[in-house]
Amino acid sequence: MFKMRRGVIFFTIVLLVVMMVLPSVGAQENQLVEEVQTELEYKLVGEEEGHYAYQKNHKNDPINPEVSVSKNGNPMVPESSYEHSDYLNEDAKVFKAADNVYSFSGFGLANTVMIEGEDGIIIIDPNSDMHVGDMVYTAVRDITDKPVKGIIYSHNHIDHVGGARSFVTREQVENGEVAIVAHHKLMGNIKNIFSVITPIMVQRGSYHTGEYLDWNYKSGKDSGYVHGGIGVPFQGRHEEEKQEEISFFKPTIMVPDEGSTMTIAGVEMEIMYAPSETEDELVFYLPKEKVLITSEVINPTFPNLYSPRGTKTRDVGQWIESIDEMRYRFDEAKYMVPTHGRPVYGKRNVNKRMTDYRDAISWVYQQSIRGINQGFNKDQLVEFVNLPERLNDPWDHGLGNHYGDYNLSVKAIYTDFLGWFEGDPTELSRAPYETRASNYVEVMGGLEKVKKETREAIDRKEYEWAAELITWAVRAFPEDTESKLLKAEALEELGYLSTAANVRGFYLSAAQELRGELESNVIDPGRGDILKELDFSSLVSMITYNWDAEKAEKDDVNLGVKFVLKNGKEKEKAAILVRGGAVEFVSAEHADSLGLFDINSIVTVTKESLESILLEESTIEEEIAERGMEVYNVIGFKKFISYLDGKIAYRDIKLADR
Ligand SMILES: O=c1ccn([C@@H]2O[C@@H]3COP(=O)(O)O[C@H]3[C@H]2O)c(=O)[nH]1
């Protein structure tokens, strides 16, 4: 169903090129003129009529009432989520934001921006994977056949970088024909996601983006999922044949913190470093065209100042500073092109959009700090900070809790300043996890009583309380299916009531987990090209995070393995030393100074072979016989490998049933 729908969109209606008639004369100066294809109806939006590109024009099919109400009588999707879904371009569209700047929206979770220069084009954010990348590329080729001269990553997130090979070949990058531009910290962040924290990131990210759910509410098989919050959900991963196709080229030009000015294909642009959602975020200003590409500094909803899938702390104060720097430095901007959602047209609107956005964020930030200083803990702080309606309205300001939820941000601001400890020493040390759970259930009157109270709480529509109550039973009685089903029911209702896509995704996915239905169409996205682009030492250092130190300590393991990249350059080596179980990564710089005394085995290996062994996809013997891995002291190396966790099945990682 899903595939067919995308196919139809792409090959029939596809290029719903939304042409912006640029104001060229006096009276039109600030007028917003937009042609939006909505059921073949073109709508003109004037500045005085509406705001930017926001429209409440329902083009979606009416929802099926049989699947739109939960078993507890709640609408499965709030009305405003349908409206927001419309806004997020569920059908692919191309916006022409200026004469030579196009935004491809609704193809994947993120937008791809294409800038046409004299003798070539620049691609900002090649999107999430090669499936989406190929669709965007075809749409680009409907506009121009000029060669791609540069790919720029606005930041490290996979929904922005994974489609690179749809646009250019490795050869073009290697021979310098195409520049790959990004902030200098981008590779460090890619390394973190793809070699350090991968299993839990994939599982949490899949809940967050609703990848276990059937996202298409029009299909009739309604899981209550609506959209990706900032765009359509990752598509490539729903399509089995595309599972491995994350592609990536590492940057060939690194932008420093001071930013830079660049001319690619004759297009002059200022690149500003704008730490915000990520610490490697870049924004772009085209002075001639007066176009400001705001990347993910500005989203089409209140941003994830904290992302529920889990990321390193986002520095909110810095985020506000980045918006303000854009506002003052590029105050001549007439067109704003974000990498999620629609462009904003007109100098006044661009300015207002950024000002509203910074006001909403700074409201939450400043009031959180104010509350922190009054001694509130995280839960109290959430009740203390209330964003006024004016700054929480999706239609007037492009804000609202449609992606993240500002209440989650409040807690993150707390932990950013004070860490997890809230000051009450009760928190410093607790009774063991399972003991607490059984004690709670006992004190509350036993398992049956807890279940009865939970049922009644659900019937009273007190879903948060119900979920909290039954969680103690789920923990204390892991074999009790009824507790899990009650928890699933409470979480599911919370999901239906949520407008924030990530929050909804978490609730609904957790309900599936508790019901044992997480079979999923989720595909291990693999590391695709990213592995090739990570340096060899990143791969070797993965070993330290998969090392069962306790087991090695019991066996009093003392050994060392030196890894050398097969056919690699002088510096492409690293070593791992184990001392009584404790493990040390030794970088190339020091690996050579280790004597044979410290090293039990030397392994000369390709990245692919090493990854296969680390993930238990092949054996040492197979890699030696079939892929030319060379091992000095196979017995020592086998012993070493036996202390690794091997492959962790992402989807078996429990988040709610624990
Ligand atoms: O490794 C990644 C990187 C990104 N994303 C998506 O992009 C969004 C960007 O910001 P966020 O962290 O608030 O939420 C993210 C997700 O929706 C993802 O699912 N997996």
The ligand as an SDF file (V2000), in Angstrom:
LIG
                    3D

 20 22  0  0  0  0  0  0  0  0999 V2000
   20.3550    9.4460   13.6420 O   0  0  0  0  0  0  0  0  0  0  0  0
   19.3220   10.1260   13.4380 C   0  0  0  0  0  0  0  0  0  0  0  0
   19.3620   11.4920   13.1350 C   0  0  0  0  0  0  0  0  0  0  0  0
   18.1950   12.1820   12.9390 C   0  0  0  0  0  0  0  0  0  0  0  0
   17.0110   11.5430   13.0310 N   0  0  0  0  0  0  0  0  0  0  0  0
   15.7810   12.3020   12.8000 C   0  0  0  0  0  0  0  0  0  0  0  0
   16.1030   13.6270   12.5390 O   0  0  0  0  0  0  0  0  0  0  0  0
   15.6670   14.4310   13.5740 C   0  0  0  0  0  0  0  0  0  0  0  0
   16.5930   15.4860   13.9370 C   0  0  0  0  0  0  0  0  0  0  0  0
   16.5190   15.9250   15.2170 O   0  0  0  0  0  0  0  0  0  0  0  0
   15.9370   15.1490   16.4530 P   0  0  0  0  0  0  0  0  0  0  0  0
   17.0090   14.4530   17.1710 O   0  0  0  0  0  0  0  0  0  0  0  0
   15.2080   16.1360   17.1940 O   0  0  0  0  0  0  0  0  0  0  0  0
   15.0190   14.0950   15.7930 O   0  0  0  0  0  0  0  0  0  0  0  0
   15.5800   13.4790   14.7020 C   0  0  0  0  0  0  0  0  0  0  0  0
   14.9070   12.3650   14.0280 C   0  0  0  0  0  0  0  0  0  0  0  0
   13.6030   12.6740   13.6720 O   0  0  0  0  0  0  0  0  0  0  0  0
   16.9760   10.2360   13.3810 C   0  0  0  0  0  0  0  0  0  0  0  0
   15.9350    9.6410   13.5400 O   0  0  0  0  0  0  0  0  0  0  0  0
   18.1280    9.5510   13.5260 N   0  0  0  0  0  0  0  0  0  0  0  0
  1  2  2  0
  2  3  1  0
  2 20  1  0
  3  4  2  0
  4  5  1  0
  5  6  1  0
  5 18  1  0
  6  7  1  0
  6 16  1  0
  7  8  1  0
  8  9  1  0
  8 15  1  0
  9 10  1  0
 10 11  1  0
 11 12  2  0
 11 13  1  0
 11 14  1  0
 14 15  1  0
 15 16  1  0
 16 17  1  0
 18 19  2  0
 18 20  1  0
M  END
$$$$
